[in-house]
């Protein structure tokens, strides 16, 4: 079997990685792409948001791939499994928002030869939020490491970002990694096709080795998982989420809303928090499954606040 190109898609929490994967999988490019999704938290939200068209999605749940998963077994064995099973033309790993790509690539040197023989590292693409990215890069070691490790940087949310925010994101990325190519892609099929070709282009990853010169600080981020069948009242729920303020880095999940036949979806990405209504629940059991990630969140207090939003129906 020939080497299968393996691309890492990285970026800080809420930057837009899953949106990019969805655009790639839905584009009429005709290529067989396997996508692996590494979730932070025990609930699989991203894998349900990804709309596959002939793709093979293998989710690696349970935490940051460079810290909590065994890089020598879980990740690389997972990639080898999907290569053998699905014979894709390319593999894309969508990392958690706090993973460090250089550490992932460094782990490839420690896997068995039969696994390494299946995979050809094809580069690191980092998604940076065009609206909130400069501030995130100022505050977060991991976000900076992601940009430093990338050979390509894709700016997202340019349709909602102010000009000064975009300029600041460009300047910060260039300061951290002047060799990286910056790109963005408009909506529509032409933009999706151009993005897919660019994302899947085989390039040589930057040399790893610098990413672990600092101590990991993943411990300051807490992932709170809330799962419950009871319906929630929309207004108080959003007030509880927004009350977490700047401590809340990311929120994402499906919500059972009182009196609402449609599936709710709560998301905090960058500076924006939203509640949208999606397709009806149908025959599927109605259940809230929500992950909130933030700085030093009090898990018990968050649960109490969300419990207080329950209603009888």
C-alpha positions as CSV (number, residue, x, y, z in Angstrom):
1,X,0.0,0.0,0.0
2,X,1.3,3.5,-0.9
3,X,1.8,6.1,1.7
4,X,-1.4,8.1,2.4
5,X,-1.0,11.8,2.9
6,X,-1.9,12.9,6.5
7,X,-2.8,16.6,7.1
8,X,-3.3,18.1,10.6
9,X,-6.1,20.7,10.8
10,X,-5.5,22.7,14.0
11,X,-6.6,26.0,15.5
12,X,-7.8,27.5,18.8
13,X,-11.2,26.6,20.3
14,X,-14.0,28.0,18.1
15,X,-11.8,29.1,15.3
16,X,-13.8,27.3,12.7
17,X,-12.1,23.9,12.1
18,X,-15.4,21.9,11.9
19,X,-16.8,24.5,9.5
20,X,-13.8,24.0,7.2
21,X,-14.1,20.2,7.4
22,X,-17.8,20.4,6.5
23,X,-17.0,22.6,3.5
24,X,-14.4,20.2,2.4
25,X,-16.5,17.1,2.7
26,X,-19.5,18.7,1.0
27,X,-17.6,20.1,-1.9
28,X,-17.9,18.2,-5.2
29,X,-14.2,17.4,-5.5
30,X,-14.6,13.6,-5.9
31,X,-11.8,12.7,-3.6
32,X,-12.0,10.1,-0.9
33,X,-11.0,11.8,2.4
34,X,-11.0,10.2,5.8
35,X,-11.6,12.6,8.7
36,X,-10.6,11.9,12.3
37,X,-12.1,14.1,14.9
38,X,-10.5,14.5,18.3
39,X,-13.0,15.8,20.9
40,X,-12.3,17.6,24.2
41,X,-14.8,16.2,26.6
42,X,-16.8,13.0,26.7
43,X,-19.7,14.0,24.5
44,X,-19.3,13.7,20.7
45,X,-20.5,17.0,19.3
46,X,-18.2,17.6,16.4
47,X,-18.7,14.2,14.8
48,X,-22.4,14.9,14.6
49,X,-21.8,18.3,13.1
50,X,-19.6,16.9,10.3
51,X,-21.6,16.1,7.2
52,X,-19.7,13.4,5.4
53,X,-20.1,12.7,1.7
54,X,-18.3,9.5,1.1
55,X,-15.9,10.2,4.0
56,X,-15.0,8.0,6.9
57,X,-15.2,9.8,10.3
58,X,-13.4,8.1,13.2
59,X,-13.7,10.1,16.4
60,X,-11.0,10.0,19.1
61,X,-12.9,11.1,22.2
62,X,-11.4,11.9,25.6
63,X,-9.1,14.8,25.5
64,X,-6.2,16.6,24.0
65,X,-4.4,14.3,21.6
66,X,-1.0,15.5,22.6
67,X,-1.6,15.1,26.4
68,X,-4.4,12.8,27.3
69,X,-4.4,10.3,24.4
70,X,-1.6,7.9,24.0
71,X,0.1,9.3,20.9
72,X,1.9,6.0,20.3
73,X,-1.3,3.9,20.2
74,X,-4.7,5.7,20.1
75,X,-4.0,8.3,17.4
76,X,-1.6,6.5,15.1
77,X,-3.4,3.1,15.5
78,X,-6.6,5.0,14.7
79,X,-5.1,6.5,11.5
80,X,-3.7,3.1,10.5
81,X,-7.1,1.5,11.1
82,X,-9.0,4.0,8.9
83,X,-6.4,3.7,6.1
84,X,-6.6,-0.1,6.0
85,X,-10.4,-0.1,6.3
86,X,-11.4,2.7,3.9
87,X,-8.4,3.1,1.6
88,X,-8.7,6.9,1.5
89,X,-6.7,9.1,-0.8
90,X,-5.9,11.4,2.2
91,X,-6.5,11.6,6.0
92,X,-7.3,14.8,7.8
93,X,-7.1,15.0,11.6
94,X,-9.2,17.8,13.2
95,X,-7.5,18.3,16.5
96,X,-8.9,19.7,19.7
97,X,-8.5,23.4,20.1
98,X,-5.6,23.0,22.6
99,X,-3.6,20.3,20.8
100,X,0.0,21.2,19.7
101,X,0.7,19.9,16.2
102,X,4.5,19.7,16.5
103,X,4.0,17.2,19.4
104,X,1.7,15.1,17.3
105,X,4.1,14.9,14.4
106,X,7.0,14.2,16.8
107,X,5.0,11.2,18.0
108,X,5.1,9.7,14.6
109,X,8.8,8.9,15.1
110,X,7.9,6.5,17.9
111,X,5.2,4.4,16.3
112,X,5.9,0.9,14.8
113,X,7.3,0.8,11.3
114,X,4.2,-0.9,9.9
115,X,2.1,2.0,11.0
116,X,4.6,4.7,9.9
117,X,4.8,3.0,6.5
118,X,1.2,3.8,5.8
119,X,1.3,7.6,6.4
120,X,3.0,10.5,4.8
121,X,2.9,13.8,6.8
122,X,1.4,16.3,4.4
123,X,1.5,19.5,6.5
124,X,-0.3,21.5,9.2
125,X,-3.1,23.9,8.4
126,X,-4.1,26.3,11.3
127,X,-7.4,28.1,11.4
128,X,-7.3,31.5,13.0
129,X,-10.4,33.5,13.9
130,X,-10.2,36.8,12.0
131,X,-12.3,38.5,14.6
132,X,-10.9,37.3,17.9
133,X,-7.6,35.7,16.7
134,X,-5.2,38.4,17.7
135,X,-6.4,38.5,21.3
136,X,-6.4,34.7,21.5
137,X,-2.8,34.5,20.2
138,X,-1.8,37.1,22.8
139,X,-3.3,35.1,25.7
140,X,-2.8,31.4,24.8
141,X,0.4,29.5,24.5
142,X,-1.2,26.7,22.6
143,X,-2.8,29.0,20.0
144,X,0.7,30.5,19.4
145,X,2.2,27.0,19.1
146,X,-0.4,26.0,16.5
147,X,0.5,29.0,14.3
148,X,4.2,28.4,14.7
149,X,3.9,24.8,13.6
150,X,1.7,25.5,10.6
151,X,2.8,25.8,7.0
152,X,-0.6,27.3,6.1
153,X,-2.9,29.6,8.1
154,X,-6.6,30.0,7.1
155,X,-8.3,33.2,8.4
156,X,-12.0,32.6,9.3
157,X,-15.0,34.8,10.0
158,X,-13.8,37.6,7.8
159,X,-17.5,38.3,6.9
160,X,-18.1,39.5,10.4
161,X,-14.7,40.8,11.5
162,X,-13.9,44.5,11.6
163,X,-11.0,45.7,9.5
164,X,-8.8,46.5,12.5
165,X,-9.3,43.0,13.9
166,X,-8.3,41.4,10.6
167,X,-5.3,43.6,10.3
168,X,-4.3,42.7,13.9
169,X,-4.7,38.9,13.1
170,X,-2.5,39.3,10.0
171,X,0.2,41.1,12.0
172,X,0.2,38.6,14.9
173,X,0.4,35.6,12.6
174,X,3.2,37.1,10.5
175,X,5.1,37.9,13.7
176,X,4.8,34.3,14.9
177,X,5.4,32.6,11.6
178,X,6.4,34.8,8.7
179,X,6.9,31.8,6.4
180,X,3.3,30.5,6.7
181,X,1.0,31.2,3.8
182,X,-2.2,33.1,4.8
183,X,-5.4,32.4,2.9
184,X,-9.2,32.7,3.2
185,X,-11.9,31.4,0.9
186,X,-15.3,32.9,0.0
187,X,-18.6,31.1,0.4
188,X,-20.0,29.0,-2.4
189,X,-18.8,26.0,-4.4
190,X,-15.9,27.8,-6.0
191,X,-14.5,28.9,-2.7
192,X,-15.0,25.4,-1.2
193,X,-13.2,23.7,-4.1
194,X,-10.3,26.2,-3.8
195,X,-10.1,25.6,-0.1
196,X,-10.2,21.8,-0.4
197,X,-7.4,21.8,-3.0
198,X,-5.3,24.1,-0.8
199,X,-6.0,22.2,2.4
200,X,-5.2,18.8,0.9
201,X,-2.1,19.9,-1.0
202,X,0.8,17.8,0.2
203,X,3.5,20.0,1.8
204,X,6.4,19.3,4.0
205,X,5.6,20.0,7.7
206,X,7.8,22.4,9.6
207,X,10.4,20.7,11.7
208,X,9.0,19.7,15.1
209,X,10.8,20.0,18.3
210,X,10.1,23.4,19.8
211,X,6.5,22.9,21.0
212,X,7.3,21.3,24.3
213,X,10.0,23.7,25.4
214,X,7.4,25.2,27.7
215,X,5.3,23.4,30.3
216,X,1.8,22.5,29.2
217,X,-0.8,24.7,30.8
218,X,-3.9,22.7,29.6
219,X,-4.8,22.4,33.3
220,X,-6.1,26.0,33.5
221,X,-8.9,25.1,31.0
222,X,-11.8,23.1,32.4
223,X,-14.3,21.1,30.3
224,X,-17.7,20.9,31.9
225,X,-20.0,18.3,30.4
226,X,-23.8,18.7,30.9
227,X,-26.1,15.9,29.8
228,X,-29.7,15.6,30.9
229,X,-33.1,14.7,29.4
230,X,-35.1,17.5,31.1
231,X,-36.1,20.4,28.9
232,X,-34.4,23.8,29.5
233,X,-35.8,27.3,29.2
234,X,-34.0,29.2,26.5
235,X,-33.7,32.6,28.0
236,X,-32.3,31.6,31.4
237,X,-30.0,29.1,29.8
238,X,-28.4,31.7,27.6
239,X,-28.1,34.1,30.6
240,X,-26.3,31.3,32.5
241,X,-23.9,30.7,29.7
242,X,-23.2,34.4,29.1
243,X,-22.8,35.0,32.8
244,X,-19.5,33.1,32.6
245,X,-18.1,36.1,30.7
246,X,-14.6,36.0,29.3
247,X,-13.8,32.9,31.3
248,X,-15.9,30.9,28.8
249,X,-13.6,30.0,25.8
250,X,-15.9,27.6,24.0
251,X,-19.3,26.1,24.3
252,X,-21.0,23.7,21.9
253,X,-23.9,21.3,22.2
254,X,-27.4,20.3,21.3
255,X,-30.2,21.4,23.7
256,X,-33.6,20.1,24.5
257,X,-35.7,23.3,24.8
258,X,-39.0,23.5,26.6
259,X,-42.0,23.8,24.3
260,X,-39.8,23.6,21.2
261,X,-40.0,20.7,18.7
262,X,-36.8,21.7,17.0
263,X,-33.3,20.8,18.2
264,X,-31.5,23.7,19.8
265,X,-27.8,24.3,19.3
266,X,-25.8,26.5,21.7
267,X,-22.4,27.7,20.6
268,X,-19.7,30.1,21.9
269,X,-17.0,30.7,19.3
270,X,-14.6,33.6,19.5
271,X,-16.5,36.6,20.9
272,X,-20.0,35.3,19.8
273,X,-22.5,33.3,21.8
274,X,-25.6,32.0,20.0
275,X,-28.6,29.7,20.3
276,X,-30.0,28.5,17.0
277,X,-32.9,26.1,16.1
278,X,-32.1,23.2,13.9
279,X,-34.1,20.3,12.5
280,X,-37.0,18.7,14.6
281,X,-36.1,16.0,17.0
282,X,-38.4,13.5,15.3
283,X,-38.3,10.0,16.9
284,X,-34.9,10.6,18.5
285,X,-35.0,10.9,22.3
286,X,-34.8,14.6,23.3
287,X,-31.6,15.2,25.4
288,X,-29.3,18.1,26.1
289,X,-25.7,17.3,25.5
290,X,-23.5,20.4,26.1
291,X,-19.8,21.0,26.6
292,X,-18.5,24.2,28.1
293,X,-14.7,24.9,28.1
294,X,-13.2,27.8,30.0
295,X,-10.6,29.1,32.4
296,X,-11.0,27.7,35.9
297,X,-14.7,26.9,35.5
298,X,-16.4,25.7,38.7
299,X,-18.0,22.5,37.3
300,X,-20.5,22.2,40.2
301,X,-21.5,25.8,39.9
302,X,-22.0,25.5,36.2
303,X,-24.2,22.4,36.6
304,X,-26.3,24.2,39.3
305,X,-26.9,27.2,37.0
306,X,-28.0,25.0,34.1
307,X,-30.1,22.8,36.3
308,X,-32.0,25.9,37.4
309,X,-33.1,26.4,33.8
310,X,-35.0,23.1,33.7
311,X,-38.8,23.1,33.1
312,X,-41.5,20.5,33.0
313,X,-42.1,20.5,29.3
